[in-house]
């Protein structure tokens, strides 16, 4: 239990706290995906969790405020992820994978993710591209993604040794550090003659069960940033 930046023996209603548990269903912000929110309940308190962060590599830190009662380290907690928000984030993250491959098919093999943000409201995707996209290119990307959404194919996740995952053709993401065992996420249809799905990437984030769960994909803006 952390309060005011220091280890604490207790916290009460109104206190802002950071909590580390021995295990958690909450997703800690990483790989561009926003951290989960929700609630923690003990026998004596309720803590509203506003964000979950990954720190020092493998520590999941739940950030929130005590809204009822008081808490102490060592108590058991009932942890509840905000399901509606998680569902929206999952849809946006899965859409990002389809967008990545659609951009590569429309603009060329040089396209690779340089950054991203997936939260409950949208996905933002950063790539290196020396010219603005045309209206025709934007429309083609939208069509490719929505075709895969309508196909409603299963989203498949597998745990593989890193070397096996890379030789299978899975795409690794910019700036990510991977363990020796990695999670491979495959989604989208298999085209005639292809031996893999539309999108195959290394990813530790949360995703829909089927592409149709995304619903609809729409590009609302495209722009350049000073970094290129």
Secondary structure by P-SEA (a helix, b strand, c coil): ccccccccccccccccccccccccccccccccbbbbbbbcccccbbbbbcbbbbccccbbbbbbcccccccccccccccccaaaaaaaaaaaaaaaaaaaaaaaaacccccccccccccccbbbbbbbccccccaaaaaaaaaaaaaaaaacccbbbbbbcaaaaaaaccccccccccccbbbbbbbccccccccccccccccccccccccccccccccccccccccc
